[in-house]
Structure formats: C-alpha cells, structure tokens
Amino acid sequence: MTAELPTTTREYVFEDEGIPPLNIHEDPVGVWAGGVGSTVWDAGLVLSKYLEKLSSEPSQTMIKSRARVIELGSGTGLVGLVFARCFPDAECIVLTDKSASLPLLKKNLLENAVTGSKTSRVVVEELDWEHTDLIGTALAGPYDVVLLSDCLWYPPIYEPLVKSLSAVAGPSTIVILAYEKRDFDKEIEFFKMFSQKFAFKDVNSEEQNEQWQSEDIFMFRAWLKN
C-alpha cells in the first residue's frame, strides 16, 4: 500500500507563530511514482511565503471572504495547504493533480488536518490538463482564486495548461502564478499562449517576503481578458 511507502518530511514553519507548522511528505527517490509532483520546489515556497504576507495585511482585498480556490498541479499540496491555514474563511480549496500524484497529495492533506478546524473544506481531485471538460463535475468553476507554481518545466503541457486555466477562471478570478526560470527561450512560448487569454502583471520584490524571493523565480497575478 502506498501509505506505507517511505517518504522524507519537510517542516514548513509559518511567520505567524500562532499557525501550526505543516509537515509535508516528499518522495525524492521516486518510490511513490508521482514524478516531479513528489517534491517541494522553490517556486512553491516563494508563492507560499507571498500568500502568508498577503494574509497578514489587513488592507488586502485581493482574496475575498468565502473564496472558492483551486490549485493546479498541486504536487505535494504545500501551496494549497498554506493557503488554507492563512485564509481560514475560504469556502473551499481544491487541490488537483494527475492521478499518479494523488496518493502523496492525499497523505499530506490527511496528516496536516487540524482537529476542530475547517480543514475538511480542503479536498483533493484528479485533474488531467488534457481533459478539461469540467461542466457538471466536482471541479466546475469559476473559482475566485487559481494557484499555480513551477508548472512550466515541459513545453508540451503549455497549451493544455492554458486551456485548463481558462476552464476554471471567470470574469472575477485572480490567478497567482509562480515559476522558476530555467530555459526562457522555451518558457516564453507559454506566456505567448497565456497572454492570448489572460492579462497579467508581475508581483514585484517589495510585495514578496523579503527573505523568500529569488532573481530566478517570477510571480504574476493574472485575470481573464474581456
């Protein structure tokens, strides 16, 4: 059974000491067969720390109360679980990935549940970007917030990813995307496709956690074009 397979554990500590830390299981050697989604990547950490900072600002209006949230390519689930802790009034948070990544994702969700909290509103669902007819399914949008980190490593997924983003977004959806630049000559093709559907602007360094940012990691806020 996958639940008995070995993992390594990373503790994620919040800036707010009142928020319990997360214990995120990873599979760096591949025994869970979850592929690249079995590791916490740096862009996910930078995005998580940005969400923390955003939630600590009383004047923030980007994330509305009772938000419906979906994370694409959740992997270990770190970003979505951080969102759940930082924005406890969210209506629902849906963590999604391909089927191979779901066992580890479900393990992390289960083991980071807090008794007496509203963590039951966080759910795991399969989402293959090649198949995004979501009408009538548990994933049907639109969502208020879409989260995405370090998902630009493989050019053949760019077009399906843009289609998936379009499928879960609506007129008032905010997309928050973080990625680490590795081969921009290829990655620019994603942004060309993305910009046909979405307008976006960068999250500058002043807006990010000053200790959790990198010149190789870029973050954007995006929304559907009219």
N, C-alpha and C positions, 0 to 999 in steps of 0.2 A: 504494500500500500504506500502511496506517495507520502502520506502523513508521517510515515516512519523513516523516510529517507533523510540523510544528514543535510544540514544547512549550516551556514555561518550566520551570525546575528550582528546587526549593526544597531546601536542605540542612537536614536535621534532625540536630541535634547532641545526643548523649546527655550526661547529667550525669556518667556514668562514662566517663572518657576512654579506658578500655580497650575500649569498644564502638565499632566503626566507625560513622561517621555514615551516614545514609540520604540518597540523592539521589532526591527524589520529583518525578516529572514531572507537571505540571499543564497544563490546556488552558483558560485563562481566556477565550479568544476563540471557542471552540466548534468548531474545525476537526475535532476528533475525534468530534464529535456525541455526546458522552457525557452531556450535560446537566449537572445540578448535581453529579453524582458526579465531575466532572473537576477539582474544586478542593479544596484542603485547607481545611476550615472550622475555626473557632476551637474548637468543642466537641471536635473530634478531637484538637487539640493539647493541650487540658486533660486529656482522657482519657489520651492518650499519656504525659504527664508524671506522671499519677497511677499508671499502670502501672509506670513507672520507679521511682517512690518505693516502691511496694508490693514490687517485686522486690528492692529494696535492704535491706529489713527482714528480718533473719534469723528473726524470730519469726513471720513471716506464715504463715498456714495456709489462707488463702482459696483460693489457687491451688495445687492439689495436684500432686505429681510425676506426670509422664506424662499430663498433662491433654489431653483432646480439646477443641479450641476452634473455634468458628465465629464469624465476624463477619458481621453482616447489613448490607447497604448499605455495602460496603467503600469504594466510590468509588475514590480513588487507592491505597488499601491501606495508608495510613500507620499506622493504629492496629494492624492485624494484624501488620504488619512490625515495629513497635516491640515488640509482644508477643513475637514470635519471637526478637528479639535479647535481650530481658530475661528470658525464661523458656526457655532453650535445651533444657531436658529435656522440653518438651511433646511428646506423642506425635504430634499432627497439628494443623495450623492451617488452617482452610478459609476463604478469602476469597470472599465471594459478592456478586453484584450482578446487575442485569438485563443482558441481552445487549449493549446499547449501551455499557455501561461496561467491558466485559471487555477490549477491546484495550489501553486505557491501564493497567488494573489488571495485566494480564499483563506489560506492558512494565516496570512498576515492580517487579514480583516478579523478573523476569529480571535486570534491571540492578542489583538490590541483593543478588543471590546472592553468597555469600562462599565462595570455593574452600576445600574442606576442612571446611566447616561442615555442619550438618544442615539447611540451608535448603531442601533438597529435600522436607522434610516439609510445607512450606507449599504449598498448591495453590489454584488459582482454579476456582470452579464457578459456573455460572449459577443464580440463584435468583430467580424472579419471585414476589413475595408473593401474587399472585393464584392461584398454583398450588403448593400446599404438600403434595401427597401424596408424601412422601419415602420411604415404605416401599419397600425394595429398591433405592433409588438410592444414589449415592455420598455423598449428604448425610444419609443416615439417622442419626438421633440415638439416644439422647440424648447431648448434649455436657456436658462438665464446666463449661465457661465459654462464655457468649454475650456478644459485644461489639457495641455499637451506639452510634453518635454522630451527632447532627444529622440525624435522620431524621423529624422531626415538622413539616416545612415545608408539608405538603399534606394537609389533613384527609381526603380520600377514601382515603388509604392506611392510616388508623389501624386500621380493622378487619382488613384483610389482614395488617398488621404484627403485631397481637396474635395472630392465628392462626398466623403464621409462628414467632413466639417460642414459642408453645405447642407447635408441632410439633417444635422442636429441643431443648426442655427436658425434663428428667426430675426425679425427686424430689430429686436432689442437685446440680442445676445452679445455678450462680450467674450471674445476668445483671448486667452492668455497663453502664449506660446514661448517656450524657451528651447534653445538648441545650441550645441557646441559646434563651432565652425571647424570642419575637417578638410573638406575639398569644395571650396566655394564655387569653382568652375562647374561643378555638378549641382551643388545645392541651389544655385541661382535659378535653375530650372523649376524648382518647387515654387520659389517666390514669384516667378513669372506666371505660373498657373494660379497660384494663390491670389495674386493681385487682380486677376480677371473677375474674381468673385468677391473679394474682401478688400476693404481699405485697412491700412494698419500703420501704426507708429511705434517707434522703439520706446522701451522703458529705460530711461536714462540712468546713469550710475547713481545720481543723487536720490532717485526713488527706490533704489535697491538697498538691501542690507549692506552696509559699507564693508563688512568683513567677509561677506559671502557673494562675491562677484568676480568676474574674470574677463580679461580683454578678449578671450576666445569664446565666451558664452554670451549670446544675444537673446534678448527678451522683447516680445512685441505684444501689444494689445491690438486686437483686430475686431472688425464688425462687418456685416454684410453690406455691400454697396446697394444703393437704392435702385 
